[in-house]
Amino acid sequence: MILSVNDLAFTYKSTDTLKGVNFSIEPGELTVILGPNGVGKTTLLKCLNNILSPRDGRILVKGNDTRDMTMRQIAREIAYVAQKSEPARITVFDAVLMGRRPHINYRVTKKDLIKVDAVIRHLNLTDLSLKHLDQMSGGELQKVCIARALVQQTDLLLLDEPTASLDLKNQTHILGLIRHIIKDHKMAAIMTMHDLNTAMRYADKYIFLKDTTIYSAGSIREITPEMVEDVYGVEVEITFHRGLPIVIPVQEYPRSAARDADMETRERVEQAA
């Protein structure tokens, strides 16, 4: 087991954001955290690597309590990619090289440089390796942040909306690469995501958050239309195409709401006339 979370609770300004959160992650698993805006997905990720300090509960990484670990020790076990990063005046190569800091004692070694070069090539960043981060698009910058996390060579990746700024081609490339890496190297990854269809295509397991705690968790193929409706308040159907599940909203816009909006518009037009 790579990660075990036991009775995790987090409070923000005297308000419970998370409570009674329990789950575990095994090697080779890609788990996605799902739920509506503001439910605590990002907060949960930040608690896992001590960016935020939980009020209660224990987080064990390969059996070690993160409360007893230094930030350097945590960085050797957990790599984190934020939803948004501020660009700095450094090159792509140097930014990715920073991911090796938890492993560097006195100086950068040839081994470090080889790992950085390999990840840059895998993410198709070679032509941008000498470009400065503050000259890059949001999508390009996100790829650099993912590359930096990969060269940390941790057993656990935490990714907050990793494909939010990426186009379709880069989404499929990055998620396919992450899935391939964790399977090959017996790592694990936890991602937050809003797109249910992307989540169901790439993830092995899911965690639905609702009302400050876990509503449901399990295999990604166990997600039902009833679960989606309970969590998001939207009626959906789940169908399959080429063996992959697809979530389809039954109505893009409720008919009653559309009718009421249309009537209100007519009344305003009549009043104006």
C-alpha positions in Angstrom: 0.0 0.0 0.0 1.4 3.4 -1.0 -1.1 5.7 0.8 -3.5 5.3 3.7 -5.8 8.1 4.9 -7.6 7.5 8.2 -10.4 9.8 9.6 -9.0 12.9 7.9 -10.6 16.2 8.9 -9.8 19.7 7.9 -11.4 23.0 9.2 -11.2 26.4 7.5 -12.3 29.4 9.6 -14.2 27.2 12.0 -16.1 25.5 9.2 -15.6 21.8 8.5 -14.3 21.4 4.9 -13.5 17.7 5.2 -14.3 15.2 7.9 -14.2 11.4 8.3 -12.3 10.9 5.1 -10.9 7.3 4.7 -9.3 5.6 1.7 -6.2 3.8 0.6 -4.2 3.7 -2.7 -2.3 0.7 -4.0 0.6 0.6 -6.4 -0.4 0.8 -10.1 -3.6 2.7 -9.4 -4.8 5.9 -10.9 -7.5 7.4 -8.7 -9.6 10.4 -9.5 -11.3 12.7 -7.0 -14.7 13.9 -8.3 -17.4 16.3 -7.0 -18.9 19.7 -7.6 -17.1 23.0 -7.2 -16.1 23.9 -3.6 -16.5 20.4 -2.2 -12.9 20.2 -1.0 -11.1 18.3 -3.8 -8.0 20.6 -3.9 -8.1 20.9 -0.1 -7.9 17.1 0.2 -4.9 16.9 -2.2 -3.0 19.6 -0.2 -3.7 17.8 3.1 -2.1 14.6 1.7 1.4 16.2 1.3 1.2 18.6 4.3 0.7 21.8 2.3 -2.3 22.1 4.5 -2.3 20.7 8.1 -5.3 18.4 8.8 -7.2 19.1 12.0 -7.5 15.3 12.7 -6.6 12.0 11.2 -3.5 10.2 10.0 -1.9 10.1 6.5 0.5 7.2 6.0 2.8 7.1 3.0 4.3 3.6 2.7 3.6 3.2 6.4 5.2 6.5 7.5 3.1 9.2 9.2 3.5 12.4 7.2 3.3 14.4 10.5 6.7 12.8 11.5 8.3 13.6 8.1 10.2 16.6 7.0 9.2 18.4 3.8 12.2 17.0 2.0 11.3 13.5 3.0 7.7 14.1 1.8 9.0 15.5 -1.5 10.9 12.2 -2.0 7.7 10.2 -1.7 5.0 12.6 -3.1 5.1 14.9 -6.1 2.4 17.6 -6.4 1.2 19.5 -9.5 -0.9 22.5 -8.6 -3.9 23.6 -10.7 -2.2 26.8 -11.5 1.5 27.9 -11.2 3.0 31.4 -11.5 5.5 31.6 -14.4 9.1 32.6 -13.4 12.0 33.9 -15.4 13.8 30.6 -15.8 14.1 28.1 -18.6 12.0 25.0 -19.1 15.1 22.8 -18.5 16.0 24.5 -15.3 12.3 24.4 -14.1 12.1 20.7 -14.7 15.6 20.2 -13.1 14.1 21.7 -9.9 12.1 18.5 -9.5 15.4 16.7 -8.7 16.0 18.9 -5.6 14.8 16.4 -3.0 17.5 14.0 -4.4 20.4 16.4 -4.8 22.9 16.6 -1.9 25.8 18.7 -3.1 25.6 19.2 -6.8 23.6 18.2 -9.9 24.9 14.9 -11.3 24.9 13.5 -14.8 22.2 11.1 -13.7 19.9 14.1 -12.8 20.5 15.7 -16.2 19.8 12.4 -18.0 16.4 12.0 -16.2 15.4 15.6 -16.9 16.3 15.2 -20.6 14.3 12.0 -20.9 11.1 13.5 -19.3 11.4 16.6 -21.5 11.5 14.4 -24.6 8.6 12.2 -23.4 6.4 15.3 -22.9 7.4 16.8 -26.3 9.1 19.8 -24.7 12.5 19.5 -26.4 12.0 22.5 -28.7 10.9 24.6 -25.7 13.7 23.5 -23.3 15.5 26.9 -23.4 12.3 29.0 -23.5 11.5 31.0 -20.3 8.4 30.1 -18.4 7.0 33.6 -18.5 6.9 33.4 -22.3 4.8 30.3 -22.4 1.1 29.6 -22.7 -0.9 28.2 -19.9 -1.0 24.8 -21.5 2.7 24.7 -22.1 3.4 25.8 -18.5 1.2 23.0 -17.2 3.2 20.4 -19.1 6.4 21.8 -17.6 4.9 21.4 -14.1 3.9 17.8 -14.8 7.5 17.2 -16.2 9.0 18.6 -13.0 6.8 16.2 -10.9 7.8 13.2 -12.9 11.5 13.8 -12.5 11.0 13.7 -8.7 10.7 9.9 -9.1 8.2 9.6 -6.3 5.9 6.6 -5.7 2.8 8.9 -5.5 1.7 11.7 -7.8 -0.9 14.3 -6.8 -2.3 16.3 -9.7 -4.9 19.1 -9.3 -6.9 19.4 -12.6 -3.8 18.4 -14.6 -5.4 18.8 -18.0 -7.5 21.9 -17.4 -5.3 24.1 -19.6 -4.4 21.5 -22.3 -6.0 21.0 -25.7 -7.4 17.6 -26.6 -4.2 16.2 -28.2 -2.1 17.1 -25.1 -4.8 15.9 -22.7 -4.7 12.4 -24.2 -0.9 12.4 -24.5 -0.3 13.5 -20.9 -3.0 11.3 -19.3 -1.9 8.3 -21.4 1.7 8.9 -20.4 0.9 9.2 -16.7 -1.2 6.0 -16.8 1.7 4.2 -18.6 4.3 5.4 -16.1 2.4 4.4 -12.9 1.6 1.0 -14.4 5.1 0.3 -15.5 6.8 1.6 -12.3 4.2 0.4 -9.8 3.5 4.0 -8.7 0.2 5.6 -7.9 -1.5 8.8 -8.9 -4.4 10.8 -7.5 -6.0 13.5 -9.7 -8.8 16.0 -9.2 -11.0 16.4 -12.2 -14.3 17.9 -13.4 -14.7 16.0 -16.7 -16.4 12.8 -15.8 -15.8 11.3 -19.3 -12.1 11.9 -19.1 -12.0 10.5 -15.6 -13.8 7.3 -16.6 -11.6 6.8 -19.6 -8.2 6.9 -17.7 -8.8 6.3 -14.0 -9.0 2.9 -12.3 -10.8 4.1 -9.2 -12.9 7.1 -8.1 -13.7 9.0 -5.0 -16.9 11.1 -5.0 -16.8 13.9 -2.4 -20.1 15.4 -1.1 -21.0 17.3 2.0 -17.5 17.4 3.4 -16.9 13.6 3.2 -16.7 10.6 0.8 -20.1 9.9 -0.7 -18.8 6.8 -2.6 -15.6 5.2 -3.7 -14.6 2.2 -5.7 -13.8 1.0 -9.2 -14.4 3.5 -12.0 -16.8 1.1 -13.7 -19.0 1.0 -10.7 -20.2 4.6 -11.2 -23.9 4.7 -11.8 -26.2 7.4 -13.2 -27.9 7.6 -9.7 -24.5 8.4 -8.1 -23.8 11.2 -10.6 -27.3 12.7 -10.0 -26.9 12.5 -6.2 -23.5 14.2 -6.3 -24.0 16.8 -9.1 -27.8 17.2 -9.1 -27.9 16.4 -12.8 -29.8 13.5 -14.4 -27.6 11.5 -16.7 -27.3 8.3 -18.7 -24.2 6.2 -18.9 -23.6 4.4 -22.2 -20.6 2.6 -23.7 -18.7 3.3 -26.9 -15.9 0.9 -27.9 -16.0 -0.5 -24.4 -15.6 2.9 -22.7 -18.3 4.5 -20.5 -19.7 7.8 -21.5 -21.8 10.1 -19.3 -24.5 12.0 -21.1 -26.8 14.6 -19.5 -30.4 13.7 -20.1 -31.3 17.4 -20.5 -28.8 20.1 -21.1 -31.2 22.7 -19.6 -34.3 21.8 -17.6 -37.4 22.3 -19.6 -39.3 24.0 -16.8 -36.5 26.5 -16.3 -36.3 27.1 -20.1 -40.1 27.7 -20.1 -40.0 30.1 -17.2 -37.1 32.0 -18.7 -39.0 32.3 -22.0 -42.1 33.6 -20.3 -40.1 36.1 -18.3 -38.5 37.4 -21.5 -41.9 37.8 -23.2 -43.3 39.7 -20.2 -40.3 42.1 -20.2 -40.8 42.7 -24.0 -44.5 43.4 -23.5 -43.8 45.8 -20.6 -41.2 47.6 -22.7 -43.7 48.0 -25.5 
